[in-house]
Amino acid sequence: MADDSIAVVDLDRCQPDRCNYECANYCPPNRTGKECIVTRSDYYDDDEPFDGDPNQIRISEEVCLGESCGICVEKCPFDAIEIINLPVELEDDPVHRYGENAFALYGLPVPDPGTVTGILGPNGIGKTTAVRALAGELVPNLGEYTAEAAETATWDAVLDRYRGTKLQTYIERIRSDDISIAQKPQYVDQIPGQFDGTTGELLESTDERGALDSYIDRLDIRPVIDQPLSTLSGGELQRVALAATLARDRDFYFLDEVSPYLDIGQRVTAARLIRELAEDANRAVLVVEHDLAILDLLADSLHVAYGEPGAFGVITDPKSVRNGINEYLKGFLSNENMRIRPDKIEFQEHAPRKTAKSTPLIEYPAISKSYGTDEFSLEVESGTIYESEVLGVVGPNGIGKSTLAKLFTGALESDPDSQSLSFQLDIAYKPQYIEIDQPMRVDAFLSSITNDFGTSYWKTEISQPLQLEQIMERNLDDLSGGERQRVAIAACLSDDADLYVMDEPSAHLDVEQRVQATSAIRRYAENNDETVLVIDHDIYMIDLLADRLMVFDGQPSEYGHASAPQEMRAGMNDFLSDLDITFRRDERTQRPRINKPGSQLDRRQKQQGEYYYAP
């Protein structure tokens, strides 16, 4: 194989007990007597350690013909093999490779005191590996992945690799064990399983800079300070995790996805707190974020991560935030002269669409729901939801959006002195928080929902856009957060219902996955004349999906008010004016961008009453 190619074997998918080694039998070098694809037991000595099972395959990258052959890829019935031509620009060995026919990472981000550095790229591209290296938890092996090399890997060798670069000083500190790090985990729902106690008990243990009280107030954590962590919602856990991380006194802060489960106002507050930590306390902050509007507001510089998820990842040199985001969306990196995606990600250039009224699906009266004296209450204006429309729902967390869904399903009844709903709909519901604790396979789970499973229509409309083919044989409880989200969306769309309700479908999806999920939902509604209600805090997803908008306001956890569905521009202006936030579109890509508070454009749009893209 050429030096610019790698072979990857997914050991989770390689199932030699269920195949006849078609990959090896049809391999051209094997058929000429060369040992290209062999079992691991045939290659390694009896006392030599190796990853995987003895009967799983190993591919010799020295003998393999490369991507131009690809016969083994086509013959493997479990999609366990990838042969990839690396970009020719990757002249150096990887920063780290996990083993034979395993993931390889090229490049490292550059933490810089006093700044926020962003990383933008798909899931599974090596961002976590990079952070482990920068935290000193992983000594990069520089591509030398043998057991002997792993034992002798040193920071001296890494320092030699990066001598004369911006990373030299940082790596010198790692080598001297002079770097302390605070990390906010990606999946905050796992925190209660790691800490058995109250919110206050957890936060008190992290107060190393004397800033905790300020974080508690600004992130609105005080109402849950005495509650056990196990009782908190995802949004509450996200804010607690952020406060706990920022309150520590460390040199380097890594924040893995700040936005999931937070409403837009909370996202903006989180971005401001992170920036204050970097600027005022002169700390180095590294953020992985998929909400482009928040990333744009948050970061000072940006590394783009690209490659083949699970196979190899490349982290570019730092770019300006605007150029980095725009190049990522275009799929072409200018400085690297590299195309990273065949198609660009396009944003809507039109003003919010005007809807054509069709047949009403629901005509509901004004209703109210109270949970008791001094408990949360909701007031809902009368309105109409039409067939074949996508209705977006926006508003703060804890404002009653889930309560409305339960009223529609009949799971809750309105107050006795309120009008009652005379209908009950069959509703397919994708919850905000996805809990999976069963070892059922993905294909078995989805086939139990619909008889259309496996048909060409189902594959085209649901499976392929949501990238489910590669995880069909995995167990549900082995999936990552993003994989679970895509399965949950597919399960919702596969159900037979009058109304499809999706609560925060963007959570834990990277930018490309969000675009694909958005397209799948929109196309399903249009092609099948179905009605979809989408609750989400990602402004672009709402912009692309929604025909009309229902806006919730009020005081979270105390009372909520739901407006009647209204046209997009009016609804977004109502919503954003309450938050005192204005948006514009990037002149090159038309992507949503938050205006800097107090800027000339921010002031002008507010004077015009156009908080959502001035026409």
C-alpha positions in Angstrom: 0.0 0.0 0.0 1.1 3.5 -0.6 2.4 5.6 2.3 -0.7 7.8 2.1 -3.2 4.9 2.6 -4.4 3.1 5.7 -6.5 0.0 6.4 -9.0 0.0 9.2 -10.7 -3.0 10.7 -13.6 -2.4 13.1 -13.3 -5.1 15.7 -16.8 -4.5 16.9 -18.2 -5.5 13.5 -15.7 -8.2 12.4 -17.5 -11.4 13.0 -15.4 -14.3 11.6 -17.8 -16.9 13.1 -20.6 -15.6 10.8 -18.7 -15.4 7.5 -16.3 -17.5 5.4 -13.5 -14.9 5.2 -14.6 -13.6 1.9 -12.3 -10.6 2.4 -9.2 -12.9 2.5 -10.5 -15.4 -0.1 -11.0 -12.6 -2.8 -8.0 -10.5 -1.8 -5.8 -10.2 -5.0 -2.4 -10.3 -3.0 -3.7 -13.3 -1.0 -4.6 -15.1 -4.3 -1.0 -14.6 -5.5 0.4 -16.2 -2.3 1.2 -13.0 -0.4 -0.1 -12.6 3.2 -2.2 -9.5 3.1 -5.3 -10.5 5.0 -4.7 -13.1 7.7 -6.2 -14.0 11.0 -4.5 -12.4 14.0 -3.6 -15.8 15.5 -1.7 -16.5 12.2 0.2 -13.3 12.3 1.1 -12.8 16.0 3.2 -15.1 18.1 1.5 -17.0 20.9 3.1 -14.8 23.6 2.6 -11.6 21.7 -0.2 -9.3 22.8 -2.7 -8.0 20.2 -6.1 -6.3 20.1 -9.2 -8.3 19.1 -9.9 -12.1 18.9 -7.5 -14.6 17.4 -9.9 -15.4 14.5 -10.5 -11.7 13.6 -8.5 -10.4 10.6 -5.4 -8.3 10.3 -4.6 -6.4 7.1 -1.0 -5.7 6.1 -0.8 -2.1 5.0 2.5 -2.9 3.3 1.0 -5.5 1.0 -2.5 -4.1 0.5 -3.1 -2.5 -2.9 -5.0 0.4 -1.4 -8.4 2.0 -2.1 -8.0 1.4 -5.8 -8.7 -2.3 -5.1 -11.3 -2.2 -2.4 -12.4 -5.8 -3.0 -12.3 -6.7 0.7 -14.5 -3.7 1.6 -17.1 -4.9 -0.9 -17.0 -8.5 0.2 -17.2 -8.0 4.0 -20.9 -8.6 4.9 -20.6 -6.6 8.1 -19.0 -3.4 6.8 -16.0 -4.0 9.1 -13.3 -2.9 6.7 -12.3 0.5 5.4 -9.4 1.1 3.0 -8.7 4.9 2.9 -6.4 7.1 0.9 -5.1 9.8 3.2 -4.7 13.4 2.1 -1.4 13.7 0.4 -0.6 16.7 2.6 -0.2 14.3 5.6 3.5 13.9 5.2 4.3 13.2 8.9 3.4 10.1 10.9 0.2 10.3 13.0 0.4 12.0 16.4 -1.2 8.9 17.8 -2.5 5.6 16.4 -4.4 3.2 18.6 -3.0 0.0 17.0 -2.9 -2.3 14.0 -5.6 -1.3 11.5 -7.0 1.2 14.1 -7.8 4.9 14.4 -5.1 7.4 13.7 -5.0 11.1 14.7 -3.0 13.8 12.8 -2.4 17.2 14.4 -3.2 18.7 17.8 -5.1 21.9 18.8 -3.2 24.7 20.4 -4.5 25.9 23.8 -3.6 29.6 24.4 -3.9 31.3 27.8 -6.5 34.1 27.7 -8.4 32.8 24.7 -11.1 30.3 23.8 -10.1 27.8 21.2 -12.9 26.0 19.3 -12.9 22.7 17.5 -15.4 22.0 14.8 -15.9 18.6 13.2 -17.9 15.4 13.1 -18.2 13.0 16.0 -15.7 10.2 16.1 -12.9 12.3 14.5 -10.4 12.3 17.3 -11.3 15.4 19.4 -11.3 13.4 22.6 -8.0 11.8 21.8 -6.5 15.2 21.3 -7.8 16.5 24.6 -6.4 13.4 26.4 -3.0 14.2 25.0 -3.2 17.8 25.9 -4.3 16.8 29.4 -1.2 14.6 29.8 -3.5 11.5 30.2 -2.2 10.0 26.9 1.4 10.0 25.7 1.2 10.2 21.9 3.0 7.3 20.2 3.7 9.2 17.0 2.3 6.3 15.0 4.5 3.7 16.6 1.7 1.5 18.0 3.5 -1.8 18.8 3.5 -2.9 22.4 7.2 -2.2 22.7 6.8 1.3 21.3 4.0 2.0 23.7 6.1 1.1 26.7 8.9 3.4 25.5 6.8 6.4 24.3 8.0 9.6 26.0 7.1 13.2 26.0 10.7 14.0 24.9 9.9 12.4 21.5 6.6 14.4 21.3 8.5 17.6 22.2 11.0 16.9 19.4 8.1 16.6 16.9 6.7 20.0 17.9 9.9 21.9 18.7 9.7 25.3 17.1 5.9 25.4 17.0 3.2 27.1 19.2 2.8 23.8 21.0 6.4 23.6 22.2 5.9 25.5 25.5 2.7 23.7 26.3 4.3 20.3 25.7 7.3 21.3 27.9 4.8 21.9 30.7 3.1 18.6 30.2 6.5 16.9 30.3 7.3 18.6 33.5 3.9 17.7 35.0 3.1 21.3 35.3 -0.4 21.3 33.7 -3.7 21.0 35.6 -6.9 20.5 33.7 -10.7 20.7 34.3 -13.0 18.8 32.0 -16.8 19.1 31.4 -18.0 15.8 30.1 -20.0 15.5 26.9 -22.8 13.4 28.4 -24.0 15.1 31.5 -26.7 12.6 32.2 -24.0 10.2 33.4 -23.0 12.6 36.3 -25.6 11.2 38.8 -24.1 7.7 38.4 -20.7 9.1 39.3 -21.6 11.3 42.3 -24.2 10.3 44.9 -25.3 13.5 46.6 -26.9 16.9 46.2 -26.2 19.7 43.7 -24.7 21.8 46.5 -22.4 19.0 47.8 -21.0 18.5 44.3 -20.4 22.2 43.6 -18.9 22.9 47.0 -16.1 20.4 46.2 -15.2 22.4 43.1 -15.1 25.9 44.5 -11.3 26.6 44.0 -11.4 30.2 42.8 -14.1 31.7 45.0 -16.4 32.3 42.0 -19.0 29.6 42.7 -21.7 31.8 44.1 -21.6 34.0 41.0 -21.9 30.9 38.7 -24.8 29.5 40.8 -26.8 32.8 40.4 -26.0 33.5 36.8 -26.7 30.0 35.7 -29.9 29.9 37.8 -28.8 26.8 39.8 -29.9 28.0 43.3 -33.5 26.6 43.0 -32.0 23.0 42.7 -29.0 23.5 45.1 -30.4 21.1 47.7 -31.8 18.6 45.3 -30.1 15.2 44.7 -28.4 15.1 41.3 -30.5 12.1 40.4 -33.6 14.3 40.3 -32.2 17.0 38.0 -33.2 17.5 34.3 -30.7 17.4 31.5 -30.6 21.2 31.3 -30.0 21.5 35.0 -27.3 18.9 34.9 -25.6 20.8 32.0 -25.6 24.0 34.0 -24.3 22.3 37.1 -21.5 20.6 35.1 -20.5 23.9 33.6 -20.4 25.7 37.0 -18.4 22.8 38.5 -15.9 23.0 35.7 -15.4 26.8 35.6 -15.2 27.0 39.4 -12.0 25.0 39.5 -8.6 26.7 39.5 -6.8 25.0 36.6 -4.5 25.9 33.7 -6.5 24.3 31.0 -10.3 23.9 30.7 -11.9 21.5 28.2 -15.6 21.8 27.6 -17.2 19.1 25.5 -20.5 20.4 24.1 -21.9 23.2 26.1 -25.3 23.7 24.4 -27.3 20.4 24.7 -30.4 20.7 26.8 -29.9 24.5 27.2 -32.3 27.1 25.8 -30.9 29.9 23.6 -30.7 32.3 26.5 -28.8 29.8 28.7 -26.5 29.1 25.8 -25.6 32.8 25.5 -25.1 33.1 29.2 -22.8 30.0 29.2 -20.8 31.5 26.3 -20.3 34.8 28.2 -19.1 33.0 31.4 -16.6 31.0 29.4 -15.3 34.0 27.7 -14.9 35.8 31.0 -12.9 32.9 32.4 -10.5 33.0 29.5 -10.1 36.8 29.4 -10.3 37.9 33.0 -8.5 34.9 34.6 -6.1 34.4 31.6 -6.9 30.7 31.3 -6.7 28.5 28.2 -10.1 27.1 27.2 -10.8 24.5 24.5 -14.4 24.0 23.4 -16.1 21.4 21.2 -19.4 22.7 20.1 -21.9 22.0 17.3 -24.2 25.0 17.6 -22.6 27.2 15.1 -24.2 30.4 16.3 -22.8 29.8 19.9 -19.4 28.7 18.6 -19.2 31.9 16.6 -20.0 34.0 19.7 -17.7 32.0 22.0 -14.4 31.2 20.3 -11.4 33.4 19.4 -9.9 30.9 17.0 -11.0 27.6 15.5 -9.5 24.3 14.5 -11.4 22.3 11.9 -11.3 18.5 12.4 -11.9 16.3 9.3 -11.3 12.8 8.1 -13.2 9.6 8.3 -15.0 9.0 11.7 -13.6 6.0 13.4 -10.7 5.6 10.9 -8.6 8.8 10.9 -8.9 12.4 11.9 -7.0 15.5 11.0 -6.9 18.7 13.2 -5.9 21.7 11.2 -3.8 24.7 12.2 -5.9 27.4 13.9 -8.1 29.6 11.7 -10.2 32.7 12.4 -13.6 31.6 13.6 -15.6 33.1 10.8 -13.3 31.6 8.1 -13.1 28.3 9.8 -16.8 27.8 10.1 -17.4 29.0 6.5 -14.7 26.7 5.1 -16.2 23.8 7.0 -19.6 24.5 5.6 -18.3 24.8 2.1 -16.4 21.5 2.5 -13.1 23.0 1.3 -10.2 24.2 3.4 -8.4 27.0 1.6 -5.0 27.0 3.4 -4.8 23.2 3.2 -6.2 23.1 -0.4 -8.3 20.2 0.8 -11.8 19.1 0.0 -13.2 17.5 3.1 -16.8 16.9 1.8 -18.2 16.5 -1.7 -21.1 18.8 -1.0 -21.4 22.1 0.9 -23.8 22.5 3.7 -26.4 25.1 2.5 -28.5 27.4 4.7 -31.8 28.9 3.8 -31.3 32.2 2.0 -35.0 33.2 1.9 -36.9 35.1 4.5 -39.0 32.9 6.8 -41.6 31.2 4.7 -45.3 32.1 4.6 -47.6 29.2 5.1 -50.5 28.1 3.0 -53.3 27.1 5.3 -54.6 23.6 4.7 -57.0 21.3 6.6 -56.9 21.7 10.4 -55.6 18.7 12.3 -56.4 20.3 15.7 -58.5 23.2 16.7 -58.0 23.6 20.4 -59.5 26.1 22.9 -57.8 28.2 25.4 -56.8 25.9 28.2 -54.9 26.0 31.5 -53.1 23.5 33.6 -51.9 23.9 37.2 -50.0 21.4 39.2 -51.3 22.8 42.5 -51.0 25.8 44.8 -47.6 27.5 44.5 -46.7 25.0 41.8 -46.1 25.4 38.1 -49.1 26.6 35.9 -49.5 26.9 32.2 -51.9 29.1 30.1 -52.4 28.1 26.5 -54.0 30.4 23.9 -56.5 28.9 21.5 -55.1 27.9 18.1 -55.0 25.6 15.1 -52.5 23.1 14.0 -52.8 22.2 10.3 -52.3 18.9 8.6 -49.0 18.6 6.7 -47.2 21.4 8.5 -44.1 21.5 10.7 -44.8 23.6 13.8 -41.7 24.8 15.7 -41.9 25.3 19.4 -39.4 27.7 21.2 -39.1 29.0 24.7 -37.0 28.7 27.8 -36.6 25.4 29.6 -39.1 24.6 32.3 -41.8 26.8 30.7 -44.4 24.1 29.9 -43.6 22.7 26.4 -43.7 19.1 27.6 -46.9 19.8 29.6 -48.6 20.9 26.3 -47.6 17.7 24.6 -49.0 15.7 27.5 -52.3 17.6 27.3 -52.5 16.8 23.6 -51.9 13.1 24.2 -54.4 12.9 27.0 -51.7 12.0 29.5 -52.7 15.1 31.4 -56.1 16.7 31.8 -56.7 20.5 31.8 -57.8 22.3 35.0 -61.5 21.7 36.0 -62.4 25.3 35.5 -60.7 25.4 32.1 -62.1 24.2 28.8 -61.2 20.6 28.1 -59.7 19.1 24.9 -62.3 17.1 23.0 -59.7 15.1 21.1 -57.0 12.6 21.7 -54.4 12.1 19.1 -52.1 9.2 18.3 -48.8 10.9 19.0 -45.4 9.5 18.2 -43.1 11.1 20.7 -39.2 11.4 20.8 -38.4 12.5 24.3 -35.8 15.1 25.2 -33.8 12.7 27.3 -33.2 9.3 25.8 -32.8 6.5 28.3 -31.9 3.0 26.9 -31.1 0.2 29.2 -31.9 -2.9 27.1 -29.4 -5.0 25.1 -31.7 -5.2 22.0 -30.1 -4.7 18.6 -30.9 -1.6 16.7 -32.4 -3.5 13.7 -34.6 -5.6 16.0 -35.8 -2.5 17.9 -36.7 -0.6 14.7 -38.3 -3.6 13.0 -40.6 -4.0 16.0 -42.0 -0.5 15.3 -42.9 -0.6 11.6 -43.6 -3.2 9.0 -41.8 -0.9 6.5 -38.4 -1.7 8.1 -35.9 -2.8 5.5 -38.0 -1.6 2.5 -36.3 0.6 -0.1 -38.6 3.4 0.9 -37.7 3.2 4.6 -34.0 3.0 3.8 -34.2 6.0 1.5 -36.4 8.2 3.7 -35.2 7.3 7.2 -32.2 4.9 7.5 -29.8 6.5 5.0 -30.4 10.2 5.9 -29.9 9.3 9.6 -26.8 7.2 8.9 -28.2 4.1 10.6 -26.8 1.3 8.3 -23.5 1.0 10.2 -25.0 0.7 13.6 -27.9 -1.7 12.8 -26.2 -4.7 14.4 -25.1 -2.8 17.5 -27.0 -3.1 20.8 -28.9 -0.1 21.9 -27.1 0.1 25.2 -23.7 0.3 23.5 -24.6 3.4 21.4 -23.1 6.8 21.9 -25.4 9.8 22.7 -25.4 10.9 19.1 -26.2 7.4 17.8 -29.0 7.0 20.3 -30.5 10.3 19.1 -30.5 9.2 15.5 -32.2 5.9 16.4 -34.8 7.8 18.5 -35.6 10.1 15.6 -35.9 7.1 13.3 -38.2 5.3 15.8 -40.5 8.3 16.0 -40.8 8.8 12.3 -41.3 5.0 11.8 -44.4 5.0 14.0 -48.0 5.4 12.7 -49.4 8.5 14.3 -51.5 11.6 13.8 -48.9 14.0 15.2 -45.1 13.5 15.5 -43.6 15.4 18.5 -39.8 15.7 18.7 -38.2 17.2 21.7 -34.7 18.6 21.0 -33.7 16.3 18.1 -30.4 18.3 17.7 -28.8 17.2 21.0 -25.4 15.4 20.6 -25.6 15.6 16.8 -22.7 17.2 14.9 -23.3 19.8 12.3 -23.6 17.4 9.3 -25.8 15.0 11.3 -28.1 17.9 12.2 -28.4 18.9 8.6 -29.2 15.3 7.6 -31.7 14.8 10.5 -33.4 18.1 9.6 -33.7 17.1 6.0 -35.1 13.7 6.9 -37.8 15.2 9.2 -38.8 17.9 6.7 -38.9 15.4 3.8 -40.9 12.9 5.8 -43.5 15.5 6.6 -43.8 16.8 3.0 -43.8 13.4 1.3 -46.3 11.8 3.7 -48.6 14.8 4.5 -47.8 14.4 8.2 -47.8 17.0 10.9 -44.7 17.4 13.0 -44.1 19.5 16.2 -40.4 20.2 16.8 -39.2 21.5 20.1 -35.6 22.7 19.8 -33.1 25.4 20.8 -30.9 25.2 17.7 -32.0 28.3 15.8 -30.9 26.9 12.4 -32.9 23.7 12.8 -36.0 25.6 13.7 -35.4 28.0 10.8 -35.0 25.2 8.3 -37.8 23.0 9.6 -40.7 25.2 10.8 -43.6 26.5 8.7 -45.0 28.4 11.8 -43.9 29.0 15.4 -45.4 28.6 18.8 -43.7 30.8 21.4 -43.6 30.1 25.1 -42.8 32.7 27.7 -43.2 33.3 31.4 -41.2 32.4 34.4 -39.5 29.0 34.2 -40.7 26.5 36.9 -43.3 29.0 38.0 -45.7 29.8 35.2 -45.8 29.6 31.4 -47.8 31.1 28.6 -48.1 29.5 25.1 -49.0 31.8 22.2 -51.2 30.6 19.3 -49.1 29.4 16.4 -48.0 32.3 14.2 -45.9 33.1 11.2 -42.2 32.5 11.5 -41.0 36.1 11.4 -43.5 37.4 14.0 -42.8 34.4 16.2 -39.1 34.7 16.1 -39.2 38.4 16.8 -41.4 37.8 19.8 -39.1 35.1 21.1 -35.8 36.9 20.5 -37.0 40.3 21.8 -37.7 38.7 25.2 -34.0 37.5 25.2 -32.7 40.8 23.9 -30.7 39.0 21.2 -30.6 39.8 17.5 -29.5 37.5 14.6 -28.1 38.2 11.1 -27.1 35.9 8.3 -23.5 35.5 7.2 -23.1 37.2 3.8 -21.1 34.3 2.4 -22.9 31.2 3.7 -26.2 32.6 4.9 -25.7 30.8 8.3 -27.2 32.3 11.4 -24.9 34.5 13.4 -25.6 36.3 16.7 -25.0 40.0 16.7 -22.5 41.3 19.3 -24.6 43.0 22.0 -24.5 46.7 21.6 -23.0 46.7 18.1 -24.3 49.0 15.4 -26.2 46.2 13.7 -27.6 45.0 17.0 -28.9 48.5 17.8 -30.3 49.1 14.3 -32.2 45.8 14.2 -33.7 46.5 17.6 -34.9 49.9 16.6 -36.5 48.3 13.5 -38.1 45.5 15.7 -36.3 43.0 13.5 -34.6 40.6 15.9 -34.6 37.8 13.4 -32.7 38.7 10.3 -33.5 42.2 8.9 -35.2 41.7 5.5 
